[in-house]
Amino acid sequence: MKRPGLWLAVLLFLIPLVLIGYRVLRLGYPLFPTSPVKAWGFTLEIFFEPTEGNGKEIKIKAGLPESRSGQTVIEQRDLSSSLQFNLIPEGLNQIGVWSGDPERGRSLSYRATILLNPKQARKPKPPGPESFPTIIVDKSEELLARRLTERYASLKPPEKLKAILATTKGIWGEPLPEDNDLKRWSTIKEKYGTEKVLLLLLRSLDFPVRKVQGFILKETIAIEPDRWIAVWTGQKWEHVNAETGDLYDESVCLLPLMIGDSPMVTISGGKLLETRWILIKQTLSQWRAHFERIYRSGRFLDRWSLFGIPNQFQEIFRILLLVPLGVLMISVLRNIVGFPTFGIFMPVLMALAFRSTGLYYGLGIFGGVVLIGYLLRRAIDRLRLLLVPRLSFLITFVILAFTIFALIGSKFGIREFMAIGLLPFVILSMTIERFFILIEESGALQALRTAAGSAAVATITYKIIQIDPLQLTFFVYPELLFTIMGLLLLLGNYSGYRLSEILRFKVLGEKS
Amino acid sequence: MIIRQFLSLRRAGVLGINRRNAEYIMPFNRRSSFPLVDDKLLTKQLALKHGIPTPPLYHVVSHHGDIAGFERALAGRQEFVLKPARGGGGSGIILIVDRKDGKFMTQSGRAISKEEIHYHISDILSGIYSLEGLEDKALIEGLIHPDDVFSKVTYEGVPDVRIIVYRGIPAMAMVRLPTKQSDGKANLHRGAIGVGIDIGKGKTMDGVARSGVITHHPDTGELLRDIEIPYWRKMLFMASQSTDMTGLGYLGVDLVIDKNEGPLLLELNARPGLQIQIANQRGLLKRLEMIERAPKDIFLSPEKRVAWSIQNFTGGGF
């Protein structure tokens, strides 16, 4: 302990230990944030056409999912850049409103992730006055409904509901109602359809009811929403298929989007061409599970959490927090193992870029660009360009290569080829130049060895930062950065041999 | 397994790169002194002031506009060396041995046009060969005619002597001999061979090539061992003086022996490589630790330091 660096390192280890200890023991954070989460990806796509010669703004409204008992909506994203997007609560609904200049863009797209956690279902609230919709029918028809349902009035609400639903299948129970009434009822049914007569019967027994549009959660691409009726039975809402009159059982998950009669999507100043809802089941990376819990907490450390910042910035920090892990890896691999690499931090940037391209594509693209760049560099060597324009030339070439890759990727549908925009092009250009000089000066063998070292370090770093629980742990406990600083201090104090030196000085070691 | 390997390196007194950086370069080489050795022009001027001989300087090109004027500065000289002031590891150096029909003949027998020379100077000025990619100067120096002492074990080029000096005491030395593979250059990473020198006796020992320990030069086939190095004491003295002149406590000193001028200081290195341990087939660490335990009064003058080094670093043992 003769070095002050060691004491500082110990201090840096203590800080996160205290903070994490507090979070785990007092705030009940998980020590290792795991456990998979069920989630659904919800996408709404609307295609429209502005009215000809209409200088007015276009305005589109659509019912969107909302956090409610047992489900949490996270990561809402409006992907239509041209229209302005606002979320407005309207009665029981969450309405998304897009407005703006109709000349730009003919489609919009909205995406959300919905977390299901049935355990967290809150006690349902009793319905308010909005749950007693007026049903416009003839007075005589209403009287008939009352007469027909009188016989169930003494039953408990759940049984009452079941009895009413049974009537849609023609089961009225003993004694049967009068023939005349039944005949009249079936003509009414013909006239109004199952949904309306069900509502009529339910209302005549004073059930609070809601007409709901939304989706039964299953993987689907739909152009029309499902419809059902929510019925309050005194304790909870029961959901009834509006077409068949069947009761949905507990295991069916419903995603209500619009309560009431309003259409799901409305437009003013234009014409709707097509609307599509896409539901996809997701195995969510575990970030979000914690988001939900922490977001709702008022505790100090909960509020001072990275989960509290807006989504698009969270994304940045998720990557940013991996950089220290990456540089720690570089320090270990260079100072303890002894890998030769191009530049010091180039492999970290490569590893980060691999996150979007994937490892094999990333390595392939990297190798390809360096190889072609090397040939180009050889070719222009004869032109005797000054250093700065020459490097700029290489950068331009690298970006040209990226562009061509992206075009090829788009042609053949290889997403990874298009994602290379994130590959660090400046570093790549410098790598080409260094690769060239290294080949000229130290021979191809040394250059290839260094290239292989860089690729190996980038791969190892990538594999480490891709460990999901590790990512999440850093996001939940950013104080772990202190730990990394401590480890780096220790590494900085390491004056022992490198693994590569075992080979390098093997002759000397064997002599002793 | 790995720990046993580490221990055997430690027992052999091998100095690793981490320890060299952490315990020798960082504490003993002040950052502010680095430019003195990173820039060969500054080193040269400093050496001149301290009476340490270096190869003659003909001309310095500092700006792109001056490139064309370099020929006038040559004043009809047939042979010269073109090198970047801040180059590392021997990169960017061209040896010109003759001029024929407006072309420059390099030592390896290649003819270079005037335009190519201009291009090369321009590269140097842009900082391609410079350690940090900084703007650089091009030095034009006199060509060295190596002493015959190593001529039998040299394939073209100029052999040079590297001495590691710790706190002013020469700690280890080797001579680097160019080979066919190294293209006449004296850099080990290019394939030159390193031959350890017994500091006390001033004589060579076995050599080391990439392939391992060798006893004969791969191209000339001559025995490497027991070559007596002329001016040895003077060279040790020059190396020891370099520490006084730069203030760098851990230093690599590169010297050449010219046929006419005797030993000349070629360049200094503030981060000398560790390959010298292989060439000497012994670790450097033990010697550095011995120097740390040396009596204080020997550090007072270069003469005393050299005498101590000669007395202690000889024969087997250390």
Interface residues (C-beta under 8 A of the other chain):
Chain A: N335 G338 R384 L386 L387 V388 I437 E441 S442 G443 Q446 N493 Y494 S495 G496 Y497 R498 L499 E501 I502 R504 F505 V507 L508 G509 E510 K511 S512
Chain B: I2 Q5 F6 S8 L9 R10 R11 A12 V14 G16 I17 N18 R19 N21 A22 E23 G89 S91 E115 Y119 S122 D123 S126 G127 I128 H189 R190 V208 G212 V213 L274 Q277 I278 Q281 R282 G283
